[in-house]
Amino acid sequence: MNFLKKMNMSPTMKYAIAEGATYNAAYIGTQGFIFTTLSIYFNATPLQLSIMTTMPLAASMIQIIIQYLYRIFRNRKELLVITAFFARIATVLIPISILFDFTNSYILFVVMMIFSIFSSFTGNVWTSAMKQIVPDSVRGSYFGLRNYITSIITVVFTMVYSYLMKTDSTKLGLLIVSTLMFIFFISSVFLLSKHSIPDTLIKKDKIDNPFTPFKDKDFRKYLLFTSFWNFSIEFCKPFFSYYQVAILKADYTFLGLASTISALLSMFLYILYGKFSDKFGNKNTIRIGIIFSLTGPLIFLFMTPDNYIMMTLLDAFITSFAWAAINLGYFNLLLESAKEPSEMYFSLNAFICGISAIAASFIGGNLGNLLQKKSFVIFDHLFFGIQFIFFLEILLRIISILILNRVKTAKGEKKFTLFDILPEINSMLKRN
């Protein structure tokens, strides 16, 4: 493709793609129906599941002390690799616990807490470094390509994991899956060590007020959007898979197939949205994604044991258009909104989002505990209690769009129509 030549990727940009693919092969095991199944095996309650799925975002609050860590470590790369190692080595406790039948929910809870805390520092350092490494002019296309590659990995390992989990022995299936996750996590640390990381712009001999970015009016508007959006997502996040696995008793292989369909579509959409983002802006990309995402909770609101197969496939198709846009645009909008030293902006963003995530997990988790065994009938249609959360989620996402409209971007916004998008689709299909 011509756009690959235009990017003129450095070795680190190539290693970052390989690391993202390897990491994602492991990380998908901490998401969706795979992690829900693992949590149920460890006897976790809906509240515990809600908290654990929110931990990565909630733990990011600790990024606010990133300046102090730079005074401890010699350079940015050392901080990156060491925090990644401690985060990912902790996951070895999962297969060990399964092997020796230590299936206490608090074991999984502690592992996810360690993983989340150290990963928050890794994410901050990596993101700020990539802001310097990847040129702004090709940022959308580059991360679109990176997400395209990770989507291929998602397709392959979602099917592999779902097949392994369908074995007669749940213990054996989860043991193999968690062992593979650990191997990929450690492999990703090695690939991180191959990165050439520029040093931080933070002054190591001076500690600045971590809340200084609050003085940036435009960034405050961005923080309002990102905190509310994360609240809306974390509020409902664990209950989609919980509803399918615990209530509808959906087949693991089928859920894996649905995830594969979504990932396959996302592979091509990441390339399309990458070009769209570079041309029309990250804010427009996110707006398109959120509008598409409204269909997700709406589909789950009317999903029943009789129609869940059709509804799940419909959800996989439509929401792939949503999350490909959101994942790409959201990350790039953060890079666009942050000024240097960017670590200060990223850590404050993580702190605010962490607060909203904690609030969402406790409110959503307690509401889930309250509703998990309830059901009610409206107009002769049976609704399970958990489905009430999906209705609230629709309202939260609509409000998120209204807040996004107030965010100002460095590049500004370009108006577009369907006719502006069609040439990009044609270009992608021709693989120019």
N, C-alpha and C positions, 0 to 999 in steps of 0.2 A: 504494500500500500504506500502511496505517495506521502501520506501524513506521517508514516514511520520515519521516512528520510528527513522530513521537515523537523522532527523532534530532535534528531541528532543526539540520541541518548548516550549519556556517560555510563561508565561501568557501574557506578552506584545506582543509577536509575534502573539498570538491568537487574542488579542484585535485589533491588527493592521489589521488583515484579516477582522474582523467584521466591523471595522471603514471604511476600504476601500470599502466594499460592500455597506454600508449605504451611504457613501459619493457619490459613483458612481450612486446610485439610483437618487440622486439629480443632479449630475454634467452632466449627459447625456442630461438634459434639457437645458444646455448651449452650446450644440454642435449640429452639423449637421442640419437636416431638421427641428428639433424641435425649435432650436434657430433661424433659418432662418425665420420660420413662425412667431415666437414671435416678431422678429425684424420688419418684414413687417407689423404686426399688430400695432406696435408702430411707423410706418411710417418712418423707417430708410432707408437711401439711400445705394447703394452698397458701397460707401466709408465709411459710418458710420458702416455698417455691417463688413467690412474688418477690421476696427480699433478695433471694439469690440471683434471680434474673436481673435485678436492678443493681446488684453490687458493683459491676464494672463501672457504671455511671456514677453511682453514689460515692464509690471510693475515689473517684477522680477529684473530689473536693480537696484531697490531701496535696494535690499539685500546687496549692497555694504556697507551699514551702520550698518550691523548686529552686529558688535562689540560694537557699542554705545548702542544698545538695551540691550545687556547683562549686561551693567553697570547700567541700569535702573531697570531691573527685577531681582528678587532674584535668580532665577534658570532657567534652560532651559525649564522645564515643564510649569512653569508659563507663559513664553513667548509663548510657543506652544499653550496653551489652550486659552489665552486671544486674541491673534491675530486670531485664528480660529473662536472664538466667534464673533468678530467684522466683520470679512469677511462674515460670513454666516448669521448673523442676518440682514445684509443689504438687503438680498434677499426678506424680507417680504414686501418691497416696491413694488415689481412686482405685486403680487396678489391684493394689496391695490389699486394700480394705475389702474389695469384692472377693479376692482369692481366699482370704481368711474369714469371710462372713462377718466382718465388722460393719454391718449395714445400719449404722446409726446416722440419723440426718445431720447431727452436729459435725460429724467427720467431713461430710460433703460441704457443709456450711463453712468450716474453717478453711478447707482447701480453696473454695471460691473467694473467700475473704483475702487470703494471702495472694492468690492469683490476681485479684482485682486491684489491690493496693499497689503492688509492684508494677503491674501493667499500666497503671495510670501514669507513672513516671516515664515508663518506656514510650507510651503514646505521646506524651508532651514533647519529649526530646526528639523523637522521630518526626513528628509533624512540623516542629519548628525548623528542623534541619532540611526537610524536603521543601519547605517554603523557599529556602535559599538555593537548593539544588535544582529544582524544576523551574524553568523559565515561565513567567506568567503567560506568555503568548501561546504556549502549548499545554498549559496545565490541565485544561478540561480534556483534551485529547489523550494526554499521557495517563491520567488517572482513569479515564474511560477504558483505555487499553489494559491497565492494571486490573481493573474490576472485571474486564472481559476474561482475562486469564484466570482470576480467582473463581469466576462463575463456572468455568470448565471443571475446575477442581471440585466445586460444590456439586455439580452434576454427578461426577464419578463417585465421590465419597458419600454422598447422601444415599445413593443406591447401594453402595457397599455396606454402609453401616446399617441401613434398614434391612438388608438381606441377612446380615449377621445377627441382628436382634430378633429375627423371626425363627431362630433355631429352637428346638424343643426345650433347651435349657436357657432360661433368661440370664442366669448367672454367667454361663459360658459366653453368650453373645455379648453381654456388657463388659465382660473381662477382656475379650479380644478388642472391642471397640475402644475402651479406655486405654488399653496398652498402645494401640495404634495412635491414639491422640497424643499420648506422652512422647512417642518416638518423633512425631511430626513437630511437636512443640520444641523439642531439643534441637532438631535439625534446623528449625527457623532461627534459633539463637546463633548457630554457626554462620548462617547467611547474613545475619545482622553484623557479625564481626568482620565481614568482608566489605562493609560499607565504608566509603571515604566520607567522613562527617566533618563539615566546617565547624570551627569553634564557635561557641555562643557569643552573642553580642552583649550579654549581661556582664556588668562590671563586677568581678569577683571580690574586689576590695570595698564594695559598697552594697548595702542592702536597701533597696527601694521599697516604698510602700506598695504592697502587692495589689492594692485596690486603686492604684493610680489610673489604670485604663477606664475607671468609672468617669473620669473627667471628659472622656471622649463621648460627646452627645450621640453621635451616630452609632458608636459601639454599644451604648446603653440600650438603644432601640433594638439592636441585634440581640443583646442579652435577654431582653424581654421576650422576643420571639423564641429564641432557642430554649429558654427555661420553660416556657409554656408548652412548646412542642414536645420537649422531652417528658414533661409531666403527663401529657396526653398519651404518649406512647407507652411509658412505663406503667401507667395506671392499668392498662389493659393487656400488656404484652404477654404475660404467662398464660392467660386464660384462653387464648385461641387454641393452643396445643392441648391445654388441660381439658377443654371441652371435647376435643376430638378423641383424646386418649382415655380419659377417665369416665366420661359420660356417654359418648357415642361408641366407645370401644372400637375405634377405627383400626383397620389393618395396617401394620407398620410398613409393609411393602407398598401398599397403596399410597400412604402418606409420603413415602420416599419417592414414588413415581410423580406425585403432584409437585413435590419440591423440585424434582428434576426438570419437569416441564417449565416451571417458573424460572429456574436457573438457565435453561437453554434459551428462553426468550430474552432474559436479562443480558446474556452474552452479546447479542446483537444490539440491544437497546443501549448498553453502555457506550458503544462506539458512536451510535447516533446521538445520544444525549451529550457525549463529550464534545462533538462538533457543534451541537446546538448551544451548549454552555459557552464555548469560546466566542460564538457569534452573537448570541442574544442575552447572555448573562446568566449567572447562577440563580438569581432570585426568580427569574421566569421558569427556570428548570425545576426549582423546588415547588413553585406554585402549580405547575402541571402535575407533578408527582402527588401532591397532597389532594388535589381534586380527584385523581384516580384512586387514591387510597381510601376515599370515603366509601367505596364499594365494599371494601374488606369487612368491616364490622356489620355493614348492612346485610351481606351474604350470610355471615354467621348468625345474625339475628333471626334468620328464617331457615337455618340449617337444622334438619331433623334426622333421626335414625334412618328414615326412609329415603331421604334425598341427599344425604351427606356426600355421596360419591360425585354426583353431578355438581353440587354446590362447591365442593372442594376443588374440583377441576376448573370451574368458572373462576373461583378465587385465585387459583394459581396463575391463570391466564391474565386476568385484569390487573392484579396487584404487582405483577412483574413490571408492568408499565409504570406503576407508582413508585416502587422502591428502587428501581434502577435510576430514576430521576432524582429521588430524594437523597439516596446515598451519595451520589456523585455531586449534586448541587450543594448539599448541606456541608460537605467537607470543604469544597472549593469556596463557598461563601465565607466560611470561617477564615480560610487563608486570605481571602480578599479583604475581610474586615479588620484583620489584625495588623497593627503597625509594629515596628521594631523597637525594642527587642520583643519578638513575637511570643516568647515563652510567658511573658507577663500577661498578655492577652489570653493565651490558651489556658493558663492556669486559672485566671479569673472566670473564664467561660466554664471551665470544668467545675469550679467551686459552686457557681450559681446553678449549673445543671445538676450537680450532685445533690444540692438541697432540694431541688424540685423532684429529683428521682426518689429520694428518701421519703418525701411526703407522698408521692404517688404510690410507692410500694406499700406503705403502711395503710393508706386509705383504700387502695385497690385490694390489698391482701386481706384486710379485715372485712371488707365488703364481700370478697370471695368466700371467706370462711362463713359469713352470715348466710350467703345465698346458695352454697354448694349443694345442700340437700332439699332446697325448696323448688317448687314449680307452681305455675299458675296458668289459667286458661283465659284467653282473650279472643272473643269472636270464634269460639270453637277451635282455636289453635292452641296447642300445648306449648308453653314456653318453660324452659328450665331457668332456675334462678340466675345462673351465671350469665344468661343471655341479656339480662338487664344491663350488665356492664358494657355490652356491645352497643347498646342504645346510647348510653352516656358517652361512649368513645366517639360516636359520630358527631355529637354536639361539640366535643372538645376539638376535634379536627377542623370543624367549620370555623370556630373561633381562632384557631391557629392561622388560618388563611387571612383573616382580617388583621391580625397582628403583623403578619409578614408584609402586608401592603405598606406598612409604615416604615419598614427598614430601608435605609439609604445605602447604596453600594458605591464603591470607589469608581467603578466603570460606568455607573449609570445604567438605565434600562433602555432596551430597544423594543419597540412594539413589533409584533409579528403576527402573521396569519398562517393558516394551513398551507397556503401557497409558498410561504417562505421555507417551510419545513420539507416539502416534497423534494426539492433539489438535493437536500442532504440525504434523504432516504435513497434517492436514485444513485447518488454518488457512492453510498455505502454498499448498495447491491452490486454495483459495477466494480467494487473494490479498488477504487482509484487511489 
